[in-house]
Amino acid sequence: MNTLNKIIVGCGFISIALACSEDYPTYATEECNLNFVYYNNSGNPYTTDEITDEMCETNFSFMYSGEEATRDTIWFDIATMGNLSNEDRPIALQQFQVNGADNAEAGTHYVAFDDPEIAQFYQIPANANRASIPVILLRNDPTLEERTVVLKFGFKENDYFKSGYDTLSMHTIYITDRLAQPSNWDELGYFGSYGEQKHLLMIEWTGNTWDEDYIEELVEGDYAYITYLAQWMKNKLDEENAKRLADPNIGDIYREKDGTPVEFPGY
């Protein structure tokens, strides 16, 4: 897979967008700041007071990258506050440790932010106030098949930039190699609580990924189709469970790993 293969995950689009112009003051100083940027489903920028914690998080699974993939990339849009420059300006990122979490490790779970491989992408071009930057995730840790690590990162001050607004200065990626709950799962409605076994059945029965991108397509489309799918899933589960109960080699319904029955409430 191409090192910089584009992946779109997160709530709606992981692309990040700058708020409306009235939300940002005019600068008379030389200080320049950086912000991640988040767009709504219509492609319009969110204002700072519209930013939620969910927008600043991404659930990523190598399960969607293919069996042979050893790395994948998430692209983030960033924007500057302050004056433009007639020369390229480098930016810097840094990781922040999350207490009580399995924190990602540079070189194992992601390409270090100061790695020369990506230095060419970590800059604001001359006379520009926006750029897209990559975070390259690595599939070097086989324990990701059983756990999730956390990569919380944000801007690091350098000679050119400081961090901007608190709500737009950091992002968190949850990295795993198993099915993970899409951040916009609750937008579906009618499908009940998330479960890995449920997710796997939805993929098997429909041939769709049911990841954040696919869910976003559904939510932006005909909502009547979502209610149809929810009821179809419930009926399908009832049929499959009946077959499993009648099979002496199985004799049980579909369950999650903790023994909780898989359920689709339907519509």
Secondary structure by P-SEA (a helix, b strand, c coil): cccccccccccccccccccccccbbbbcccbbbbbbbbbcccccccccccccccccbbbbbcccccccccbbbbbbbbbbccccccbbbbbbbbbbbbccccccccccccccccccccccccccccccccbbbbbbbbccccccccbbbbbbbbbbbccccccccccccbbbbbbbcccccccccccccccccccaaaaaaaaaaccccccaaaaaaaaaccaaaaaaaaaaaaaaaaaaaaaaaaccccccccccccccccccccc
